[in-house]
């Protein structure tokens, strides 16, 4: 059958049916399938389940032998190829490193970052988990409207947890750090980390960034300058 003919009869619904057959063992040999049982698992009518099997058969994705109480079905080489294509797509979704790009402008902060970054309970964790001692202060970034929406994608990326701790006087909350690099006026600086404290007065429109150096000096930044922060998935070794 030509590729155009296959595309005409095999869509996502048929591939979902093929997946169930594979889960039942249809890649390694014949499995017994009834239209009624298949229909229940797919939440469709018996007629629809039967039609999907027929379409898979016509596309040469399965071999089947109809018997009185069902059908013996084996997935063909072509059918396995279709499943492998689906598998490759899902690997790209879940295993390929992702990047979240955030555009914004440099803005002044309230000075709290300098105090909290310098506290030993945080600093020791930064050195151990981020691999550097941050400059005592944060670079504050006001995100563009598009970046505020894109920021939600950070939640799907790996992050470095910074634990909460306490001293004799008070309790200090935990935070999350996302590895990134910063681009400004054609220059790139890394490593930097977006730090997201569990308790903060900032809303989703603002980022706080830490780095080994004072970023304003390293990149000659002033309030209102445009920058881009790229947050990348950390590949496991």
C-alpha positions, 0 to 999 in steps of 0.5 A: 500500500502506498504511503498516501493510502496508509495515511488515509486509513491510519491515524491517532485512533488506529495507533492507539489501538495498535499500542494496546495490541502491542501491550498485550504481546502482539509484537512477539506473536499472535494475541487473542483479541475480541472486538467487545473487549477492545471496545471497552478498553478504548471506550468506543463502540464494537463497530468502531473497534472492528473498523480500526482493526480493519484499517490496521489490517489494510495498512499492513500494520497487523496480520489477523486470523478471525475465529468464532470467538475473536481474532488472533492478531500479530503486529507486522514489521510495518506496524512495529515501525509505526510504533517506533516512530511514536516512541521516538516522538515521545522521547523527543518530548520527554528526554531531549533537553528543553530550553525556556527563553525569557526576555526582560529588562534590568530593574532595581531591587530592594536590596534584600538579595544581598542580605539573604544570599550572604547568610551562611545557611544559604551560602554553604548550599550554593557552594556545594550544589551550584559549584560557586560562591555567588556574589552577595546580591541578585540581578533583578529582571522585569519580564516581558509579557511573553516571557511571563507566560513562558516562565511557566515552562520552567516548572518542567525543567530540572532544578537545584533545591536549596533547603530551608534552615533556621538559627536561634532567632528565626526560620529561613525558607527554601528556594529553587535554583534553575541553571541558565545563561544570560545574554546582553548586548551580544555578550553571554555570561554563565553560569547564572541561576534563577533563584525562586524563594518559596517566600518572596515579595516578587510576582511572576513578572520578576526574576532574581538572578545569582552568579559568581560575579556582579553581573551589572559590572561584568556585562556593563548593565544598567536599569532598563537594559534588555537581556535574555535569560535562557533556562536549559534542562540539565542533562543527566550523566 
